[in-house]
Structures are given as C-alpha cells and as structure tokens.
Amino acid sequence: MTNDQQTIAYLRTPQAIRERCDRVLHLAEANQLHYFRCDLTQLENVASYVIQVIQDDYPDFNIPFHSRWRHFEVGGVPRLAELSQKLAGLTPLQKAQTKFDLAIVSVLLDAGAGADWQYCETQTGQVFRRSEGLAVASFRMFCQGMFSSNPEYPLQADTKGLQNLTVEPLAHGFQVSSANPLLGLEGRVKLLQRLGESLQTHPELFGDQNPRPGNLVKYLLSLSSREGEAIEGSLIDKVMEKIDNLSKPNFIGKLPAEVVLSAVLEGLGDIWSGRLAIAGVNLGDVWSHSALSGEKPSDHYIPFHKLSQWLTYSLLEPLQELGLEITGLDELTGLAEYRNGGLCLDLGLIVVKDSAILQQRHLPGSEVIVEWRALTVSLLDRIAEAIRKQLNLTATQLPLVKVLQGGTWTAGRKIAAQLREGGVPPIQIESDGTVF
C-alpha cells in the first residue's frame, strides 16, 4: 500500500475523525484557535439539559438509534407499517434491500432545507419542515417509484433511475416553488445522479446486474462473522437461503458498525464533488484547517463523514432485522452538524471569540465551520460521558448513537427554538445541499 493509499484509508476511519477533532479541542482548551474557545465548566450543565430532554421524550430510557427511520414516523403517522404492507410479499433479504434503497436515497437528500421550506403531506394534510419534511417527502417519492427505472418494481432505487433523475421531478416531489424555496435543490439532484454512476463503478458492493444501493446488504452479509469465522464463499448463499426461509430470522452472525461505515465510504466516495482529493481519490466530508501542524497537506485535514455516519446508523436496523448483531457501536463518532454544534454553542460549551461570526453566512469549507464542527465531535464524546456518569450507566447501556437520538440533536433543536425565531442555528451556513 502506497503512502497515499494509507492516508486515504486512515482518513476514512472513525479513529481519524476523533484524533483530528481532539487535536482541535486541545487547541481550544489552550485558547489557540482563531474563532472559538471552550468553556468545559459548562459540561455538566449541558449534560443535565440533555438528560431532561431525554426524560421528556423517553421517560423509560428505551431510546432507539439516531437514524432516518425516526423521521419516517413523524406526526404520529405509521408510515413504516405502510411500507411493511407494501413489502409483504418479499423475502426478508429483499425487504432489507428495499430499506437500504430507501434509507440511502433519503439520507443523501437530507442536507439542510433552510428556514423557508415546508412540505405538506397529501395523504395526511400535515405540514413538516426541515429534516422531517425532507424525510416524509423522500419517503413519498420512493413509494411512488421516482428512483426506479422499472415500473414493475417501483419500490427500489437503481442505477438508471438515479442517473436519469432531473431537477423537475425532484422539485415537484419536494413541492418547491418561488414561495417555497429549498436550499441546494440542484446539488441534491447531482448527488443522486452521481450515486447512480457510482453503483456501476462498484459492482463488488452494489452488484453487476441491476446495480442498486440495496445490494450492499449482500456484501455486508459476506463480511459478517459467526463464532469468530467469516461467512464466506458458498456459505453466504446458505445464510441467505436461511434468511429467506424465516419469517423472523434468528441470530446469523456479528458485524462491526465500522465495517458498515467503511463500505459506505468506499461505495459512495465518488459522489461528492468539489472536495479535497488525494491521488485523484475524492475524500468526501474532509476539510482543511491551518491550525493543525504537519508538513504534508493531508496533515491539516479533518474528516467528519457526517452524512456517511448518519447513513451508517440508518442501515444498522435493517441488518439487525435480518439477524445480525451489530458490534462496536461507539467506535463511530458523534455527528458534526448544526443541531449538535448549536447545542454546544447556545449553552456556552463552545464560545465564539468575535460575535460578528454570528451575523455572517459561512461556506462549509471555511475555517469557522471546520473549527465548529471539529469541536462538536469531540465535545459530543464528553457530553455522552457526563450523561452516563450522572445516570450511572455504561457505554453499552447508553451508546453514543442513543445519546444523539435522545438526546443532543433534539436538545439542539429545542434550545435553538427558544433563542431564535424559526429555530435557526446560531451560525448560518451557505449550504450546497450536500453537507449538512
């Protein structure tokens, strides 16, 4: 493996995210950052605030994963039950593949919508905004077959359906108009088009016949293990046959969460445009910050992989439904996005050095945003630790993915709504529809 390949592989790991973000936090603690400093005396107060939010929404602390599936149930509408009815004639494996198709497309469409957009669900008359609105809209578009090229199999996303997608149908699906603008619409279309192209260039992940995101299920099954041995070769076919013959699959093996993230980063790495690259390889959600020391340009790179990690969290549940046990959940990191970051800023854990920052809009690659996101990732680990300590729980009992759901994301939205009209984040981002 060349030095470039080693660097690329490293920047695709959760370990790299934590190591680089922790370096930024240490600089903040030493007051050596340009835009922010940290006030760790507020850590216990932030943890207490998040605990109160968790108790309001999950009084029994039976918290699900932070994933796209939560948004599909917004407004008390049983959309997942509706989806289950549509999938009733499929095998368990086919159901998992369909759910992968839905989750991957929906998450990639989830970048910030802006404060002025909303979606009115025809089936219920309910109006939703921001992430929930994007979820419901993408769910309805998926059920209508918008991402499939085969009218006989509308409930799928496939390479042709995604590559042939244009702005007009997506704008119609999102109910976009001059009075209802959606940030980054064209960026979202291009992202899905590039997803369709990437499906063809990675047949080992997505299949060579009718490439689709859902075929990643088979690939991940081949990487799972049982009793310490990988499920390989002809055995994988036997496992799939076993799955398809069970109405509720039993335990079939273990799969580390980091393996799922690695597959997502490998398979979707080509879809991000205008990003940093090494030896022609697109790095995705990786940005540069001059405060990090090092001789090589890559020494200054900070990976976040926010959408990819949230997508990973969203793919775990269909895998669990197949009978896979997901291990190493806390190897993944917190999500570097504006709700978690807003929580830290609004409650004084992150302190802005110049208030003018709050009056301006910033590009995702600006050092203001990179700094803010890096501090957010590291502080989420510390918030989770403080919450567990106050509740006398272990990381196994309350993993980070549940702290996010319970949790910091909801708390960030709640405090934003209390402090600013429309619940906008404290720092405004010039979104291109592909980052947040």
N, C-alpha and C positions, 0 to 999 in steps of 0.2 A: 504494500500500500504506500503510495507517494505521500509526501508531506501535505499536499493539498487535499488529498482524499482523507487523511487523518483529521485535518482541520474541519472539513465538511462534516465528517461523521461525528466529531466532538460537538460541533455547534447544533447538531440535531438531537442532542440528549438533554433530558431534564437536569442532569448534573451540571451541564454547561450553563443552563439558564440560572440555576441557583448560584453557581460560583461567580458568574459575571455580575449578577444583580447584588449579591452580597458585597462585592467589591465596591459597588456604588453606594450601598448603605454605609459601609465603613468610612467612606469619604464624607458622607453626610454627617455621620457622628463626629467626625473631626472638623466639621464645618469647612470642608474643602470643595464643595460643589458650588457652581455658579448660581443656580436658580433656587435650590431648596436646601433646607436643613431639616433634621428630625428632632422631635421632642418625645423621647421614649418615656418620659414621665406620664404621658397620656395613654400608654399602652393598656393599663388596667381599666381605665375609663372606657376605652374603645371596646375592649373585650366584654365589659359589663353591658354596654349598649347593644352589642351584637347578641349576647345571651338573652336580653329582653325581647329582641326581635324574634329569636328562635322560639322562645316560650310562647309568644303571641301566635305564631303560625304552626308550631309543632310542640304543643304542650307535653306530649308523651316522648318527645325527642326521637320519634321514629321518622328520621329525615331521609328522604330519597337522595339520589345522586343529583348534583348540579348538571343538568343536561337539557337538551332540546325537548325531551319528552314532557317536561313540566309545563312548557309553554303551550303544548298542544291541548291541554286540558283547561286553559284559561277561561274564565267566565262561567265555570261550572258546567261546561258542555262536554259530554263524554265522547270526544272525537276519536280517542283511541279504541273505544268499544265499537264505534262506527267503522274504523279501519279493520278491526278484527273480523267484523261481519263480512267485509269485502274480501278478506283473505281466507275465509272459512274453508274453501276448497283446496288450499295449498298445503304442501307438506311443511313441517317445522323449519326445514332448511330454506325453503322458498319464502316462507314468512320472514325469516331473518334477513334474507337477501333484499326483500322489498323494504323492510325497515331501514336497512343500510342505505338504500337508494334515497328514501325519504329524508333521513337524518342528514346525510352528506349534502344534498342539494339545499335543504332548509338552513343548515348552519352556514353554508357558504353565502347564502342570501341575507345573512343576519347582521351585516355591518350597520352601524348607526343610521337610523332613518331620518333623524332630525326632529325638531320640536313641532313642525307644522304638518307632518303627515299623519294620516289615520286610515284605518281600514274598517269598513262596515261589512260584517259578515252577512251575506244574503240569507243564509239558512236560519239565522237566529235574530237578525236585526241588531246584534250587539256591535259596539264600536270599540276597536282596540288600537293602541298606539305602540310605537317603538318596537321592542323585541317581540312582545306578544303578538302585536299586529302583523309583523313580518312572518311569525310562525304560523299563525292562522291562515294568512294569505297563501303562503307557500304550501301549506297542507292542502288547501282547496285546489290550488293549481295542480299539485301532484295527483290528487284524486280525479281531476279532470283529464289527466293524461298529457299535460303540457310538455313533459320532459321525455316522453316516449315517442319513438318513431314508428311503433307498431300499434295500430288501432285495436288489434285483438288482445294486446297486453298493455293496457293504458297505465297500470299501476307499476311503473318502472321508470328509471332514468337510464338511457342508453347513449352510446357514443354519437349516433346520428341525431337523435332527438336533441341532445345538448349542443352539438355543433351547429345545428340548423336554427337554434333559438335566435330570435331577433328582439329588438327593443320593444316593438309594438305590442306583441302578446304579453310580455312581462309587465309593461306599463299598464295594460288593461287588467291583468291579474292583480296588480297592486293598486288599482284604481287611481293611478297617477293622473293629475290634471294641473292646470295652472293654479287652481285654487287648492290643490292637494299635492304639493311637490314632495318627491322622495329624493334624498341625497344619494348621489352616486349610482343612479339607475344604469347608465351605460357601463360603468365599471362592473356592476353585478352581472350584466349580460356577458361581457367579455370574459369574466371569471368562469361562468358556466360553459361558455364555448371552449375555453382552454381546458376545462375539466374533460369535456368530450374528446379533445385531442389527446390528452394525457392517458385516457383509458386505452387508447390504441397503442401508445408507445410503451405501455407496461403490461403486456399480456400475462406475465407471470403473476401479477396481482389481480388483474381485472378480467382475465380470460381472453382468448383469441377468437371466440365465436360469440357474437353479440356482447361485446365488452360493456360492462356496466359496473357502477360502484359496488353493487351488492355482491359481486363475485369475490370481493375481498373477504367475505365470510369463509369461503373455502380455503383461501390462502392462510387465514389466521387459524383455522382448524388444523391445518397441516403443521403449524408451529406450536400447537399445544402439546402438553406432555401428561403422561399418566404414570404414576409411580416412578417418576424421575426419568422416564424414557420418552423421547419424542414420538409422536404419532406420524409415521412416515409411510411413503410408498402405498402399497395395496391396502395397508391398514386404514388409511384415511377413507378409502371407499367403504370399508366395513363400518367405520364410525358414522359416516353419512347415512348409510343404509339403516343403521341402528336408530339414528335420529329420526329419519323419515318414517320409521315404523312405530314410533312412540308418540302418543298424544301429548305427553308431558315428559320430555327427556330427563333421564337421571344424570348423575354426575358422569361426565365423559373425559374430564381432564382439567388441567390448570393452564392458565395463560397470564403472563405478567402484563400489567397495564402498559408498561413501557414498550413492549413488543407491538402493541396496537398503535401507539404513537409513532413508533419507528416506521411502520407500514404506511401510516397516513402521510408522514413527512416525505417518504420515498415516492409514494404514488402521486401525491399532489404537489410536489415541489416545483413542477414545471408551470403551474397555473398562475403564479404570482408574477406580475410584470413590474418593471421599473425598480427592482430590488437589488440589493448587493449580490454579487456573484463571485465565486472562486473557480478559476479554470473553466469558466462557462457554465458552471452549475448554479442555478438560482437558489439562494438561501432562504427565501420566504420572509417570514416575520423576524428579520435580523437587522439591527441598526447599529450605527457607529456613534461612539461618544469619546470626545477628545480627552476626558479626564482619566480614562484607563491607560495605564502605561504599557509599553511594549514597542518592539522595533518593527514588527510586521503590521500591515494594515488590519489583519484579522485579530490582532491583539486588542484592538479597540472595539470589536464587535460585541454586541449584546443580543442574544437570542431571546425571544419571548414565546413565539409559536402559540399565540393566544387562541386563534380560531381552530388551529390544529389540535390543541389540547382540549378545548371545549368539545370539538368533534369527537375526540377520543373518548371523553367522558360519556358522550351521547351514544357511542357504539357499544359500550360495555353492557348495557341492559339487554339488547337482543342476543348478545353472546351468552349472557347468564341464562336467558330463557332457553337456550339450546342445551344447557347443562354444563357450561364451562365455569370453573371457579376462577375469578379474576384476582390475581395476587399483586402485591406491591403497589397498592393504590396511592400511597403517599410518596412514591417516587416521582409522580407528576407534581407540577407546581401549581400555585395559585395563578389566576388569570390576570394578565396585565391589561385591564380595560378600565373604562372611565367610572363605572359604579364602584368597584373596589378601590380604585385610586381616589375617587371622590370622597369616599368614606374616610380615608386616611387624612385627606386634606381638610375636609369640613369639620372633623373632630380634633384637629390640631396635632395629629401624629406626624404629618408632613406639614412644614411651614414654608410658605413662599417668601423669598427674600425681597422681591420687588412686586408690589401689588399691581403694577402695570401689566404683568403677565396675565392677570385675570381679566383684563379688558381687551385682550387681543385674541385673534384666532391663530392657531399654530398647525403646521403640517406635521403628519405622523413622524417624519424623519428628523424634525427639529430636536435639538438637544434638550429643550424644555420638556417635550413629550417623552423622549427616551429616558431622561432622568426620572421623571414622574412615574413612568411605567416600571422602571427597574426597582425603585424604592417600594412600589406597591407589591411586587412579587415577594421581596424579602420580608416586608412587614406582614404580609398575609401568613407566612410561616410563624411569625412571632405572635400574631393575634391568635392563631389557632392554638399555639402552646399555652397562652394565657387563659384562653377559654377552657381548655381541658384541665388546667390547674385549678381554676375556680370551681369547676364542676366535678373534679376528682374523676376524670375519665381518661382513658388511654387513647393513643392514636388509632388503635384497632377499633375501639368503641365509637370514636368520633373522628373519622378520617377527614382530611382536608376537603375532599370533594363534597362532604356533607356540611362542613363549616361554610363553604362557599354558597351552598344552596340555602342553608338555614336562616340566616347566615349573612355573610358580609355583602353579597350582591344586593339582597333585599334591604339591608341596613343602609347601604349607599344610596339606593333609590329613595328610601324613606327620609333620610336627613336632607337630601337634595330638594325634595318636595317641600320640606319645612322651611328651607332657607331661600329658595329662588322660585319665581313664578315659572310654571311649566316643568319644574323638577329638572332643569338642565344641569349638566355637570359644572363644577366650579371653573374648569378650564375648557375653553372651546377649541374643538379640533376641526380642521379642514378635511373632512372625510372624502375619500375617493370610492367608498363603498366596498373596500376590500380588507380593511384593517380591524376596525372596532365593531 
